Amino acid sequence: MDTVSFPGGVKLGLRRRLLGIPLAELARDARVQPELLRRLEAGEFDPRSLHRLARQVLSRTLDPPLD
């Protein structure tokens, strides 16, 4: 059974896809590399470790609690 370190990131990816937002567009808006956002959505690291602007964009766009 595969487990992810940070399931909150997986939820962000599910929400992004549900809203139909392309990964590259969201990465550009959040000022992060698309690969970084892909890894975050895979649950490889904590979304709270992103820089403040990226957290604000993700929070505003996807409406998740990132605290």
MOPE-V735747 format. One record per residue. N is the residue number from 1. OMEGA is omega in radians with two decimals (999 if undefined). NEAR is the number of other C-alpha atoms within 8 Angstrom. D_LAST is the distance of its C-alpha to the last C-alpha in whole Angstrom. Layout:
N | OMEGA | NEAR | D_LAST
N | OMEGA | NEAR | D_LAST
//
This chain:
1 | 3.12 | 2 | 28
2 | 3.04 | 3 | 25
3 | 3.10 | 4 | 21
4 | -3.11 | 8 | 18
5 | -3.05 | 8 | 16
6 | -3.11 | 11 | 13
7 | 3.09 | 8 | 14
8 | 3.10 | 9 | 10
9 | 3.11 | 15 | 12
10 | 3.12 | 12 | 15
11 | 3.09 | 9 | 14
12 | 3.13 | 11 | 13
13 | 3.11 | 10 | 17
14 | 3.14 | 8 | 18
15 | -3.14 | 9 | 17
16 | -3.13 | 12 | 18
17 | 3.11 | 9 | 22
18 | 3.14 | 7 | 22
19 | 3.11 | 6 | 22
20 | -3.14 | 6 | 24
21 | 3.11 | 9 | 22
22 | -3.14 | 8 | 24
23 | -3.11 | 10 | 22
24 | 3.14 | 7 | 24
25 | 3.14 | 8 | 23
26 | 3.10 | 10 | 20
27 | 3.12 | 12 | 20
28 | -3.13 | 10 | 22
29 | -3.13 | 9 | 20
30 | -3.14 | 12 | 17
31 | 3.03 | 8 | 20
32 | 3.10 | 10 | 19
33 | 3.11 | 8 | 22
34 | 3.13 | 10 | 22
35 | 3.10 | 6 | 23
36 | 3.12 | 8 | 19
37 | 3.09 | 11 | 18
38 | 3.13 | 9 | 20
39 | 3.09 | 10 | 19
40 | -3.14 | 13 | 15
41 | 3.08 | 12 | 16
42 | 3.12 | 10 | 19
43 | -3.09 | 14 | 16
44 | 3.06 | 11 | 17
45 | -3.03 | 10 | 14
46 | 3.12 | 12 | 10
47 | -3.14 | 11 | 9
48 | 3.14 | 7 | 7
49 | 3.11 | 6 | 10
50 | 3.09 | 8 | 11
51 | -3.00 | 6 | 13
52 | -3.13 | 6 | 12
53 | 3.14 | 8 | 14
54 | 3.11 | 12 | 13
55 | 3.13 | 13 | 10
56 | -3.14 | 9 | 11
57 | -3.14 | 10 | 14
58 | -3.14 | 12 | 12
59 | -3.12 | 11 | 10
60 | -3.06 | 8 | 13
61 | -3.04 | 6 | 16
62 | 3.10 | 9 | 14
63 | 3.05 | 7 | 12
64 | 2.97 | 8 | 9
65 | -3.12 | 5 | 6
66 | 3.13 | 7 | 4
67 | 999 | 3 | 0
//
